[in-house]
Structures are given as C-alpha cells and as structure tokens.
Amino acid sequence: MDLTVARRTIMMDLGVWADRTIMHEAASQGRVLQLKQLIDSGSNINILTVDNITPLHDACMHGNAQCVRLLLQAGAEVEIRNIHGSTALCHACAGGNVECVRLMLEYGAKVNPTLTALTATPLHEACCRGNVECVKLLISKGARLETYDVHFGTPLHLACAKGHTLCARELLNAGAKVNARSFHNTALHHAADSGSVDLIELLVEFGGNINASDNLNKKPLDYTSPESPARLTLLHFQNCPLSLQQICRIHVRSILATGALIVLPQLNLSPRILKYLCYE
C-alpha cells in the first residue's frame, strides 16, 4: 500500500486549511472521467490529506458510487482511518448512498471496525443520519447491535436521540435490546427527550420500560414538556398497561433475541400469529 501525504501549503501549516489534491476533488465531486484519467496516469489513489482523508473517503461521503467503484477496482485501501478514526465505510454510511456501502462491503471493508475514543461504527453513522437502507444492509451483513460509542451508546440510543423511527424499528426487529443503557439512559429516555410520539410507541411496543430511571432518578416522563404529545403518550401507557397478548409477544422476542426473524418462520405458526410476532 502506497500512502503519500498531500503537499502542504502555507495556509495549512498555519492550521487554516487542509490541502487537497486533484484526486480528492475529482472523487468528492463525482468527476468520473477525470478520476479515471488520474488513476490511469499513475496518480496515488491512497494519497492522504493532513487529516488522513483519502479520495475514497471523499467519494463515499458524497455518495459518488462510480468513483468509489473506480477507486476500489484500482486497489484503494479500504481500512485507512482519518484523524478521528473513521473508515471510508463510516463515511459511506454517513453519506447515505447504499450502493457505496454495498461496494465497500464487497471489497472487504469491516462492518464492525474496532472503535477508538473518537469513533462510531458504520451502523452508528447510518442511524445518526437516518439512512434506513444502509441500516438494513449493515444488519444483514452482521453489524453488531449492542456496540457502544462514547457519546450516545448503542445504535438504538443514537437513532432515538436523533428521532429516526424507521432506523429504530429495523434495529429492534433485528433484536436490539430495547432497555439497554447508554451510560445511564435507556432509548426511551432519548425518545422522550426528542419528543417523538412514534418512537415512544415503537419502543413500548417492543417492551421499553416507561418506569426506568436514569442516574438522576428521572423517568422518561420527566424528559417531556407539560401537555406535550410525548408526555400524554407516556401517561397513557402508565394508565393502560400492555395486554397479555402484547406481553407474550415481547417475551417470545426477548428469548429469541437476534435470531427471532430466522427462527419464527421455521415454526409451525399460522400466518397471522407469525406476522404479529414479527411486528409486520
């Protein structure tokens, strides 16, 4: 692997601007023909800026799938990390282009890279931006659901903190632990704080504990505003406990955990019961 740092400029030496090469610009702006010409002329495909950004990072972040394919076919290194520890796959998930994510995985990018003090996983990045198709793909490729970053906790906590209901649903249906704690809070605390009624209903449907307390002895209800829809929703669940049918579904899913969607279709269940257990 040939790594070269992009030439420094006076401004960059002063910490004002990180130099970028023509290769970086072509990748970030989706100039496929120019990028191909640069590759064919022998330009270094793994050239780094001072913050360790490669052309592949740029192409992934901006969702330029054709540029990503060109770089990968030319032998671009997939696991180079920027100064924050993020891989190009993390950038692809943040950018939200599922084709870029698929290409990175096909060329060996790690779906579960080792975390550092500054990084999140690709699944965290996809959940943070609400890129549900990327979330689905990562889960299908074995992304870990309970990995913690240092800021929010699990991908479920992050999806709830950012108000991304569809991402949260994918995580929960894949077996994410609804009552896992991120330091002190549960996902329901984050959902209440974000004010999302849809998220609150979804989490309770999957067994979220509305009476869970954080380190300040606050329940999710304490993070809602008076008379807000989120508060009224939580009060409703306080006054109207789940039915036995709902409790049974939650119990079955908690026992099967991440294997639920694989095991349930193999059982001799009626289509109606199967759909209910699979939250369809």
PLY file of the C-alpha trace (Angstrom):
ply
format ascii 1.0
element vertex 280
property float x
property float y
property float z
element edge 279
property int vertex1
property int vertex2
end_header
0.00 0.00 0.00
1.45 3.33 -1.08
0.47 6.20 1.20
1.54 9.75 0.46
0.58 12.89 2.34
-0.77 15.71 0.19
1.63 18.64 -0.25
1.28 21.23 2.49
0.53 24.85 1.75
1.42 27.88 3.84
-2.19 28.22 4.92
-2.30 24.60 6.00
0.88 24.99 8.03
-0.95 27.71 9.93
-3.78 25.28 10.59
-6.28 27.17 8.43
-6.84 24.81 5.54
-6.10 21.17 4.85
-4.57 20.73 1.40
-6.44 18.60 -1.07
-5.29 17.06 -4.31
-6.94 16.90 -7.71
-7.65 13.26 -6.93
-9.60 14.25 -3.81
-11.57 16.90 -5.72
-12.46 14.53 -8.54
-13.64 11.87 -6.07
-15.68 14.26 -3.94
-17.34 15.98 -6.90
-18.10 12.83 -8.85
-15.88 13.59 -11.83
-15.66 10.02 -13.04
-13.76 10.64 -16.29
-11.17 12.86 -14.62
-10.71 10.36 -11.80
-10.18 7.54 -14.30
-7.59 9.60 -16.16
-5.74 10.29 -12.92
-5.77 6.62 -11.98
-4.60 5.56 -15.44
-1.77 8.11 -15.32
-0.45 6.51 -12.13
-1.65 9.03 -9.54
-1.56 7.72 -5.99
-5.08 6.54 -5.16
-4.31 6.41 -1.43
-2.92 9.93 -1.10
-3.74 11.50 2.27
-4.62 14.98 3.40
-3.26 16.13 6.76
-6.41 14.82 8.43
-5.86 11.43 6.79
-8.69 11.72 4.30
-8.27 9.57 1.20
-10.05 10.06 -2.13
-12.11 7.00 -1.19
-13.30 8.74 1.99
-14.42 11.70 -0.13
-16.17 9.62 -2.77
-18.04 7.68 -0.07
-19.09 10.77 1.89
-20.55 12.42 -1.21
-22.27 9.26 -2.44
-20.36 9.03 -5.71
-20.74 5.31 -6.33
-19.00 5.30 -9.71
-15.96 6.98 -8.21
-15.99 4.55 -5.30
-16.05 1.64 -7.75
-13.15 3.07 -9.79
-11.00 3.56 -6.71
-11.75 0.12 -5.32
-11.07 -1.57 -8.65
-7.75 0.28 -8.78
-6.80 -1.15 -5.38
-7.72 1.64 -2.95
-7.11 0.67 0.67
-10.48 0.26 2.42
-9.42 0.40 6.07
-7.44 3.66 6.20
-8.79 5.83 9.04
-8.96 9.59 9.19
-7.67 11.50 12.21
-10.93 10.78 14.03
-10.61 7.05 13.36
-13.39 6.80 10.77
-13.07 4.43 7.84
-14.40 5.06 4.34
-17.31 2.72 5.15
-18.27 5.03 8.02
-18.28 7.91 5.53
-20.39 5.91 3.10
-22.96 5.22 5.82
-22.98 8.86 6.84
-23.45 9.86 3.20
-26.41 7.50 2.89
-25.69 6.02 -0.54
-26.49 2.33 -0.13
-24.62 1.46 -3.34
-21.43 2.94 -1.90
-21.95 0.94 1.28
-22.54 -2.24 -0.72
-19.38 -1.68 -2.76
-17.28 -1.10 0.33
-18.54 -4.32 1.91
-17.94 -6.28 -1.31
-14.32 -5.12 -1.29
-13.72 -6.24 2.28
-14.50 -3.22 4.44
-15.09 -4.28 8.05
-18.71 -3.91 9.11
-17.55 -3.92 12.75
-14.29 -1.96 12.87
-12.52 -1.53 16.18
-13.74 1.58 17.99
-11.50 4.34 19.27
-12.29 7.14 21.72
-13.44 9.32 18.82
-15.19 6.90 16.51
-18.57 5.33 15.97
-19.34 2.19 13.97
-20.74 2.31 10.43
-24.11 1.32 11.94
-23.95 4.28 14.33
-23.22 6.59 11.39
-26.17 5.27 9.39
-28.51 5.61 12.39
-27.29 9.12 13.15
-28.30 10.33 9.69
-31.46 8.23 9.44
-30.18 6.21 6.47
-32.52 3.26 6.90
-31.49 1.35 3.77
-27.89 1.43 4.93
-29.03 0.22 8.35
-30.82 -2.74 6.76
-27.78 -3.67 4.69
-25.36 -3.42 7.62
-27.59 -5.57 9.83
-27.82 -8.20 7.08
-24.01 -8.27 6.97
-23.66 -8.89 10.68
-23.34 -5.41 12.18
-23.28 -5.63 15.96
-26.37 -4.10 17.54
-25.03 -3.50 21.04
-21.69 -1.78 20.34
-21.30 1.40 22.41
-19.73 4.63 21.27
-18.59 7.18 23.84
-21.25 9.77 23.02
-24.67 8.11 22.73
-24.29 4.40 23.45
-25.76 1.78 21.12
-27.06 2.47 17.60
-30.59 2.29 19.03
-29.85 5.06 21.52
-28.45 7.18 18.70
-31.40 6.57 16.38
-33.80 7.56 19.17
-31.78 10.63 20.18
-31.92 11.82 16.57
-35.60 10.94 16.13
-35.17 8.33 13.38
-38.11 5.98 13.91
-37.55 3.77 10.86
-33.96 3.08 11.84
-35.05 2.25 15.38
-37.65 -0.18 14.05
-35.05 -2.02 11.95
-32.75 -2.31 14.97
-35.49 -3.52 17.29
-36.85 -6.05 14.84
-33.31 -7.36 14.37
-33.08 -7.96 18.12
-31.56 -4.81 19.60
-32.05 -4.66 23.37
-34.78 -2.11 23.96
-33.86 -1.45 27.60
-30.08 -1.39 27.23
-28.49 1.59 28.97
-26.16 4.12 27.40
-24.19 5.09 30.49
-27.38 5.91 32.43
-30.24 6.42 29.96
-32.39 3.99 28.01
-33.53 4.53 24.44
-36.92 5.56 25.83
-35.29 8.43 27.73
-33.80 9.63 24.44
-37.13 9.24 22.62
-38.96 11.20 25.32
-36.33 13.92 25.22
-36.68 14.17 21.43
-40.45 14.46 21.80
-41.21 11.75 19.26
-44.55 10.05 19.88
-43.86 7.49 17.14
-40.61 6.46 18.78
-42.17 6.21 22.22
-44.98 4.00 20.92
-42.49 1.86 18.99
-40.21 1.33 22.00
-43.08 0.46 24.33
-44.42 -1.95 21.70
-41.06 -3.75 21.83
-41.02 -3.80 25.63
-39.49 -0.45 26.55
-39.76 0.20 30.29
-41.54 3.51 30.89
-40.55 3.38 34.57
-36.80 3.01 34.02
-34.78 5.59 35.98
-31.52 7.19 34.94
-28.63 8.31 37.17
-30.62 11.41 38.14
-33.56 9.19 39.14
-35.56 10.58 36.22
-38.00 8.53 34.21
-38.71 9.10 30.51
-41.79 11.09 31.52
-39.53 13.60 33.29
-37.89 14.48 29.97
-41.12 15.62 28.34
-42.76 19.04 28.37
-46.09 19.61 30.16
-49.06 18.82 27.93
-46.79 17.75 25.07
-47.92 14.82 22.88
-44.92 12.82 24.11
-45.93 13.33 27.74
-49.56 12.45 27.06
-48.43 9.27 25.28
-46.32 8.16 28.23
-49.15 8.95 30.64
-51.46 6.83 28.52
-49.10 3.86 28.80
-48.83 4.41 32.55
-52.59 4.24 32.90
-53.17 1.49 30.31
-50.81 -1.47 30.83
-49.95 -3.72 27.91
-52.29 -6.60 27.16
-51.33 -10.19 27.91
-51.06 -10.75 24.16
-48.51 -7.94 23.84
-46.56 -9.13 26.87
-46.35 -12.65 25.40
-45.03 -11.29 22.11
-42.36 -9.26 23.91
-41.36 -12.29 25.97
-41.06 -14.55 22.92
-38.98 -11.98 21.06
-36.71 -11.37 24.06
-35.99 -15.10 24.35
-35.20 -15.47 20.64
-33.28 -12.16 20.59
-31.35 -11.57 17.35
-32.39 -14.97 15.99
-36.12 -14.24 16.11
-36.66 -13.42 12.44
-34.78 -16.57 11.45
-36.41 -18.98 13.92
-40.02 -17.78 13.82
-40.68 -18.57 10.11
-39.43 -22.12 10.74
-42.08 -22.78 13.36
-45.47 -24.21 12.54
-47.37 -20.98 13.17
-50.39 -19.54 11.46
-49.58 -16.62 9.12
-51.48 -14.24 11.38
-49.52 -15.19 14.50
-46.26 -15.11 12.57
-46.93 -11.60 11.30
-47.80 -10.49 14.81
-44.61 -11.91 16.31
-42.54 -10.37 13.52
-44.15 -6.95 14.07
-45.40 -6.80 10.49
0 1
1 2
2 3
3 4
4 5
5 6
6 7
7 8
8 9
9 10
10 11
11 12
12 13
13 14
14 15
15 16
16 17
17 18
18 19
19 20
20 21
21 22
22 23
23 24
24 25
25 26
26 27
27 28
28 29
29 30
30 31
31 32
32 33
33 34
34 35
35 36
36 37
37 38
38 39
39 40
40 41
41 42
42 43
43 44
44 45
45 46
46 47
47 48
48 49
49 50
50 51
51 52
52 53
53 54
54 55
55 56
56 57
57 58
58 59
59 60
60 61
61 62
62 63
63 64
64 65
65 66
66 67
67 68
68 69
69 70
70 71
71 72
72 73
73 74
74 75
75 76
76 77
77 78
78 79
79 80
80 81
81 82
82 83
83 84
84 85
85 86
86 87
87 88
88 89
89 90
90 91
91 92
92 93
93 94
94 95
95 96
96 97
97 98
98 99
99 100
100 101
101 102
102 103
103 104
104 105
105 106
106 107
107 108
108 109
109 110
110 111
111 112
112 113
113 114
114 115
115 116
116 117
117 118
118 119
119 120
120 121
121 122
122 123
123 124
124 125
125 126
126 127
127 128
128 129
129 130
130 131
131 132
132 133
133 134
134 135
135 136
136 137
137 138
138 139
139 140
140 141
141 142
142 143
143 144
144 145
145 146
146 147
147 148
148 149
149 150
150 151
151 152
152 153
153 154
154 155
155 156
156 157
157 158
158 159
159 160
160 161
161 162
162 163
163 164
164 165
165 166
166 167
167 168
168 169
169 170
170 171
171 172
172 173
173 174
174 175
175 176
176 177
177 178
178 179
179 180
180 181
181 182
182 183
183 184
184 185
185 186
186 187
187 188
188 189
189 190
190 191
191 192
192 193
193 194
194 195
195 196
196 197
197 198
198 199
199 200
200 201
201 202
202 203
203 204
204 205
205 206
206 207
207 208
208 209
209 210
210 211
211 212
212 213
213 214
214 215
215 216
216 217
217 218
218 219
219 220
220 221
221 222
222 223
223 224
224 225
225 226
226 227
227 228
228 229
229 230
230 231
231 232
232 233
233 234
234 235
235 236
236 237
237 238
238 239
239 240
240 241
241 242
242 243
243 244
244 245
245 246
246 247
247 248
248 249
249 250
250 251
251 252
252 253
253 254
254 255
255 256
256 257
257 258
258 259
259 260
260 261
261 262
262 263
263 264
264 265
265 266
266 267
267 268
268 269
269 270
270 271
271 272
272 273
273 274
274 275
275 276
276 277
277 278
278 279
